Amino acid sequence: VFTWSAIILAHVKHGQSQQALELYREMYRSTMGVVPDEHVFVAAVKACNNLGFLREGRKIHCSIIETGLEQDEGVGSALIDMYARCGNLKHAKLVFEKMQTCNVMIWTAMIGGFVQCGQYRNALKLFGDMQREGWKPNDVTFVNILSACSHAGLIDEGYAYFQLMRNGYKISPTIQHYNC
């Protein structure tokens, strides 16, 4: 499974998502008894995300459930991102809500999903929920938050979040933050 995972992920990272999915299918049909692990599933879901293949992503999600890996944070984060980018925010929210343990990656994926689907106020509300629950946002979380403010025309709020990032969480701004 390690070899399959490495090859599939390499295809995804090099923009060859179609080939990555073909390898995933080949591995799944293999008579060698190879069972996908969380790394294979994350790579396959990312390939679906890159190609906008919601139907294929749903099939992979079913396989994830069958193998009992739906609670893995990396898998959950990839599923949330894939559903949101494919325009299915309902399923992204379902994956988020079913996660038994959330981490900053899961919160950030759902915040990013709201931003991706143009639900900027929901992204900011979820960010507030994240903070109230004691999760420390990271630089990617703030890219999503600043992007939400930018798209929603919330200049003052965006500036306040930028200051919170720098002064409250001691995160150094990158070009992505300044771009937002």
VOZAVO-241502 format. One record per residue (C-alpha): residue number from 1; residue in three letters; x, y, z. Coordinates in steps of 0.1 Angstrom, whole numbers, plus 5000, padded with zeros to 4 digits. Example, Ala and Ser with C-alpha at 12.3 -4.5 7.8 and 13.67 -1.06 7.14 Angstrom:
BEGIN
<r num="1" residu="ala" xx="5123" yy="4955" zz="5078"/>
<r num="2" residu="ser" xx="5137" yy="4989" zz="5071"/>
***
This chain:
BEGIN
<r num="1" residu="val" xx="5000" yy="5000" zz="5000"/>
<r num="2" residu="phe" xx="5029" yy="5023" zz="5007"/>
<r num="3" residu="thr" xx="5041" yy="5020" zz="4971"/>
<r num="4" residu="trp" xx="5006" yy="5026" zz="4956"/>
<r num="5" residu="ser" xx="5002" yy="5056" zz="4979"/>
<r num="6" residu="ala" xx="5035" yy="5072" zz="4969"/>
<r num="7" residu="ile" xx="5028" yy="5068" zz="4932"/>
<r num="8" residu="ile" xx="4992" yy="5080" zz="4934"/>
<r num="9" residu="leu" xx="5002" yy="5110" zz="4955"/>
<r num="10" residu="ala" xx="5031" yy="5119" zz="4932"/>
<r num="11" residu="his" xx="5007" yy="5120" zz="4902"/>
<r num="12" residu="val" xx="4983" yy="5143" zz="4922"/>
<r num="13" residu="lys" xx="5012" yy="5166" zz="4932"/>
<r num="14" residu="his" xx="5024" yy="5168" zz="4896"/>
<r num="15" residu="gly" xx="4990" yy="5178" zz="4882"/>
<r num="16" residu="gln" xx="4982" yy="5143" zz="4868"/>
<r num="17" residu="ser" xx="4950" yy="5137" zz="4887"/>
<r num="18" residu="gln" xx="4934" yy="5116" zz="4859"/>
<r num="19" residu="gln" xx="4964" yy="5092" zz="4860"/>
<r num="20" residu="ala" xx="4962" yy="5092" zz="4898"/>
<r num="21" residu="leu" xx="4925" yy="5081" zz="4897"/>
<r num="22" residu="glu" xx="4933" yy="5054" zz="4872"/>
<r num="23" residu="leu" xx="4960" yy="5040" zz="4895"/>
<r num="24" residu="tyr" xx="4936" yy="5042" zz="4924"/>
<r num="25" residu="arg" xx="4910" yy="5022" zz="4905"/>
<r num="26" residu="glu" xx="4937" yy="4997" zz="4894"/>
<r num="27" residu="met" xx="4949" yy="4993" zz="4930"/>
<r num="28" residu="tyr" xx="4913" yy="4988" zz="4942"/>
<r num="29" residu="arg" xx="4906" yy="4962" zz="4916"/>
<r num="30" residu="ser" xx="4939" yy="4945" zz="4922"/>
<r num="31" residu="thr" xx="4938" yy="4908" zz="4932"/>
<r num="32" residu="met" xx="4968" yy="4913" zz="4954"/>
<r num="33" residu="gly" xx="4947" yy="4921" zz="4985"/>
<r num="34" residu="val" xx="4960" yy="4957" zz="4989"/>
<r num="35" residu="val" xx="4936" yy="4977" zz="5011"/>
<r num="36" residu="pro" xx="4938" yy="5015" zz="5007"/>
<r num="37" residu="asp" xx="4950" yy="5034" zz="5037"/>
<r num="38" residu="glu" xx="4943" yy="5070" zz="5047"/>
<r num="39" residu="his" xx="4971" yy="5083" zz="5025"/>
<r num="40" residu="val" xx="4958" yy="5066" zz="4994"/>
<r num="41" residu="phe" xx="4923" yy="5079" zz="5001"/>
<r num="42" residu="val" xx="4935" yy="5115" zz="5007"/>
<r num="43" residu="ala" xx="4954" yy="5114" zz="4974"/>
<r num="44" residu="ala" xx="4924" yy="5099" zz="4955"/>
<r num="45" residu="val" xx="4900" yy="5125" zz="4970"/>
<r num="46" residu="lys" xx="4924" yy="5153" zz="4961"/>
<r num="47" residu="ala" xx="4925" yy="5140" zz="4925"/>
<r num="48" residu="cys" xx="4887" yy="5141" zz="4924"/>
<r num="49" residu="asn" xx="4888" yy="5176" zz="4938"/>
<r num="50" residu="asn" xx="4913" yy="5188" zz="4912"/>
<r num="51" residu="leu" xx="4891" yy="5173" zz="4884"/>
<r num="52" residu="gly" xx="4858" yy="5183" zz="4899"/>
<r num="53" residu="phe" xx="4847" yy="5146" zz="4898"/>
<r num="54" residu="leu" xx="4820" yy="5147" zz="4925"/>
<r num="55" residu="arg" xx="4805" yy="5113" zz="4915"/>
<r num="56" residu="glu" xx="4839" yy="5096" zz="4917"/>
<r num="57" residu="gly" xx="4846" yy="5114" zz="4950"/>
<r num="58" residu="arg" xx="4813" yy="5100" zz="4964"/>
<r num="59" residu="lys" xx="4823" yy="5065" zz="4954"/>
<r num="60" residu="ile" xx="4857" yy="5069" zz="4972"/>
<r num="61" residu="his" xx="4838" yy="5083" zz="5002"/>
<r num="62" residu="cys" xx="4818" yy="5051" zz="5004"/>
<r num="63" residu="ser" xx="4850" yy="5031" zz="5003"/>
<r num="64" residu="ile" xx="4864" yy="5052" zz="5031"/>
<r num="65" residu="ile" xx="4834" yy="5045" zz="5052"/>
<r num="66" residu="glu" xx="4837" yy="5007" zz="5044"/>
<r num="67" residu="thr" xx="4873" yy="5007" zz="5056"/>
<r num="68" residu="gly" xx="4864" yy="5027" zz="5088"/>
<r num="69" residu="leu" xx="4887" yy="5056" zz="5080"/>
<r num="70" residu="glu" xx="4860" yy="5083" zz="5079"/>
<r num="71" residu="gln" xx="4872" yy="5097" zz="5112"/>
<r num="72" residu="asp" xx="4908" yy="5103" zz="5101"/>
<r num="73" residu="glu" xx="4914" yy="5140" zz="5102"/>
<r num="74" residu="gly" xx="4934" yy="5141" zz="5069"/>
<r num="75" residu="val" xx="4907" yy="5121" zz="5051"/>
<r num="76" residu="gly" xx="4879" yy="5142" zz="5066"/>
<r num="77" residu="ser" xx="4897" yy="5174" zz="5057"/>
<r num="78" residu="ala" xx="4902" yy="5162" zz="5021"/>
<r num="79" residu="leu" xx="4865" yy="5152" zz="5018"/>
<r num="80" residu="ile" xx="4853" yy="5185" zz="5031"/>
<r num="81" residu="asp" xx="4875" yy="5204" zz="5006"/>
<r num="82" residu="met" xx="4864" yy="5181" zz="4978"/>
<r num="83" residu="tyr" xx="4827" yy="5184" zz="4984"/>
<r num="84" residu="ala" xx="4829" yy="5222" zz="4988"/>
<r num="85" residu="arg" xx="4850" yy="5227" zz="4957"/>
<r num="86" residu="cys" xx="4826" yy="5206" zz="4938"/>
<r num="87" residu="gly" xx="4797" yy="5228" zz="4949"/>
<r num="88" residu="asn" xx="4782" yy="5204" zz="4974"/>
<r num="89" residu="leu" xx="4784" yy="5223" zz="5007"/>
<r num="90" residu="lys" xx="4756" yy="5202" zz="5022"/>
<r num="91" residu="his" xx="4779" yy="5171" zz="5021"/>
<r num="92" residu="ala" xx="4809" yy="5191" zz="5032"/>
<r num="93" residu="lys" xx="4789" yy="5202" zz="5063"/>
<r num="94" residu="leu" xx="4778" yy="5166" zz="5070"/>
<r num="95" residu="val" xx="4814" yy="5153" zz="5069"/>
<r num="96" residu="phe" xx="4824" yy="5182" zz="5093"/>
<r num="97" residu="glu" xx="4795" yy="5175" zz="5117"/>
<r num="98" residu="lys" xx="4802" yy="5138" zz="5118"/>
<r num="99" residu="met" xx="4838" yy="5142" zz="5127"/>
<r num="100" residu="gln" xx="4842" yy="5129" zz="5163"/>
<r num="101" residu="thr" xx="4874" yy="5148" zz="5169"/>
<r num="102" residu="cys" xx="4881" yy="5181" zz="5151"/>
<r num="103" residu="asn" xx="4915" yy="5197" zz="5148"/>
<r num="104" residu="val" xx="4926" yy="5230" zz="5132"/>
<r num="105" residu="met" xx="4928" yy="5212" zz="5098"/>
<r num="106" residu="ile" xx="4891" yy="5202" zz="5099"/>
<r num="107" residu="trp" xx="4879" yy="5236" zz="5111"/>
<r num="108" residu="thr" xx="4900" yy="5253" zz="5084"/>
<r num="109" residu="ala" xx="4887" yy="5230" zz="5057"/>
<r num="110" residu="met" xx="4851" yy="5238" zz="5066"/>
<r num="111" residu="ile" xx="4858" yy="5276" zz="5069"/>
<r num="112" residu="gly" xx="4875" yy="5273" zz="5034"/>
<r num="113" residu="gly" xx="4845" yy="5254" zz="5021"/>
<r num="114" residu="phe" xx="4821" yy="5282" zz="5031"/>
<r num="115" residu="val" xx="4845" yy="5308" zz="5015"/>
<r num="116" residu="gln" xx="4847" yy="5286" zz="4983"/>
<r num="117" residu="cys" xx="4809" yy="5286" zz="4981"/>
<r num="118" residu="gly" xx="4805" yy="5323" zz="4987"/>
<r num="119" residu="gln" xx="4791" yy="5319" zz="5023"/>
<r num="120" residu="tyr" xx="4814" yy="5345" zz="5038"/>
<r num="121" residu="arg" xx="4793" yy="5353" zz="5069"/>
<r num="122" residu="asn" xx="4791" yy="5315" zz="5077"/>
<r num="123" residu="ala" xx="4829" yy="5313" zz="5074"/>
<r num="124" residu="leu" xx="4833" yy="5341" zz="5099"/>
<r num="125" residu="lys" xx="4807" yy="5326" zz="5122"/>
<r num="126" residu="leu" xx="4825" yy="5292" zz="5121"/>
<r num="127" residu="phe" xx="4858" yy="5310" zz="5128"/>
<r num="128" residu="gly" xx="4842" yy="5325" zz="5159"/>
<r num="129" residu="asp" xx="4830" yy="5290" zz="5169"/>
<r num="130" residu="met" xx="4864" yy="5276" zz="5164"/>
<r num="131" residu="gln" xx="4880" yy="5302" zz="5187"/>
<r num="132" residu="arg" xx="4853" yy="5298" zz="5214"/>
<r num="133" residu="glu" xx="4861" yy="5260" zz="5214"/>
<r num="134" residu="gly" xx="4897" yy="5268" zz="5220"/>
<r num="135" residu="trp" xx="4913" yy="5260" zz="5187"/>
<r num="136" residu="lys" xx="4942" yy="5281" zz="5176"/>
<r num="137" residu="pro" xx="4939" yy="5291" zz="5139"/>
<r num="138" residu="asn" xx="4969" yy="5287" zz="5116"/>
<r num="139" residu="asp" xx="4981" yy="5308" zz="5087"/>
<r num="140" residu="val" xx="4958" yy="5289" zz="5063"/>
<r num="141" residu="thr" xx="4928" yy="5296" zz="5085"/>
<r num="142" residu="phe" xx="4936" yy="5333" zz="5083"/>
<r num="143" residu="val" xx="4940" yy="5332" zz="5045"/>
<r num="144" residu="asn" xx="4904" yy="5319" zz="5044"/>
<r num="145" residu="ile" xx="4892" yy="5344" zz="5069"/>
<r num="146" residu="leu" xx="4909" yy="5374" zz="5051"/>
<r num="147" residu="ser" xx="4896" yy="5361" zz="5018"/>
<r num="148" residu="ala" xx="4860" yy="5359" zz="5032"/>
<r num="149" residu="cys" xx="4864" yy="5395" zz="5043"/>
<r num="150" residu="ser" xx="4878" yy="5406" zz="5010"/>
<r num="151" residu="his" xx="4850" yy="5390" zz="4989"/>
<r num="152" residu="ala" xx="4823" yy="5403" zz="5013"/>
<r num="153" residu="gly" xx="4837" yy="5438" zz="5012"/>
<r num="154" residu="leu" xx="4843" yy="5438" zz="5050"/>
<r num="155" residu="ile" xx="4874" yy="5460" zz="5050"/>
<r num="156" residu="asp" xx="4873" yy="5470" zz="5087"/>
<r num="157" residu="glu" xx="4867" yy="5434" zz="5098"/>
<r num="158" residu="gly" xx="4894" yy="5421" zz="5075"/>
<r num="159" residu="tyr" xx="4919" yy="5446" zz="5090"/>
<r num="160" residu="ala" xx="4908" yy="5435" zz="5126"/>
<r num="161" residu="tyr" xx="4914" yy="5398" zz="5117"/>
<r num="162" residu="phe" xx="4948" yy="5407" zz="5101"/>
<r num="163" residu="gln" xx="4958" yy="5424" zz="5134"/>
<r num="164" residu="leu" xx="4945" yy="5395" zz="5154"/>
<r num="165" residu="met" xx="4966" yy="5371" zz="5133"/>
<r num="166" residu="arg" xx="4997" yy="5392" zz="5138"/>
<r num="167" residu="asn" xx="4993" yy="5404" zz="5174"/>
<r num="168" residu="gly" xx="4970" yy="5378" zz="5190"/>
<r num="169" residu="tyr" xx="4983" yy="5347" zz="5174"/>
<r num="170" residu="lys" xx="5018" yy="5358" zz="5164"/>
<r num="171" residu="ile" xx="5015" yy="5346" zz="5129"/>
<r num="172" residu="ser" xx="5037" yy="5364" zz="5104"/>
<r num="173" residu="pro" xx="5018" yy="5375" zz="5073"/>
<r num="174" residu="thr" xx="5027" yy="5359" zz="5040"/>
<r num="175" residu="ile" xx="5021" yy="5372" zz="5005"/>
<r num="176" residu="gln" xx="4987" yy="5353" zz="5005"/>
<r num="177" residu="his" xx="4976" yy="5373" zz="5036"/>
<r num="178" residu="tyr" xx="4987" yy="5406" zz="5020"/>
<r num="179" residu="asn" xx="4970" yy="5397" zz="4988"/>
<r num="180" residu="cys" xx="4937" yy="5392" zz="5005"/>
***
